[in-house]
Amino acid sequence: MAANDFDIRIKRIEEQLLALKTASEYSSVRTTQFTAVNNVYTGMYRVTYQQGNDEILSTVYCGAAGGIYGFAYARTPSGNTQIVEVSTDESTEQGWVTHTAPLIVVSNVPVISITRI
């Protein structure tokens, strides 16, 4: 094998490696729904989604209100509902204080309601 043939083979291998490193699987673009509700506080909330054939994909955030951040913990959706635990408690020198904060739901299915349970 000549040196030139070897260089060509190395170049092809490098191109194949680059193609593998930069390859990505294309998926269909889904609509994203953004829903925010103000003034939630520590407790459990039920998020009800629009009925449909799609599985629910969602993420939840508890935003900042006046510099106070909360935490939101979403459970796995069941049917067209999902339970979200919210914590907006803060420890101070005087004891525990519960703040209100916005709750944000980002999902592939529209949100019908968010209710405290």
Protein Blocks (a to p, Z undefined) as FASTA:
>chain_A
ZZklmmmmmmmmmmmmmmmmmgccddddddddddddehiaeddddddddddfbdcddddd
dddeehiacdddddddehjaccddddfbdcdfkbccddddddddddfbdcfbdcdZZ
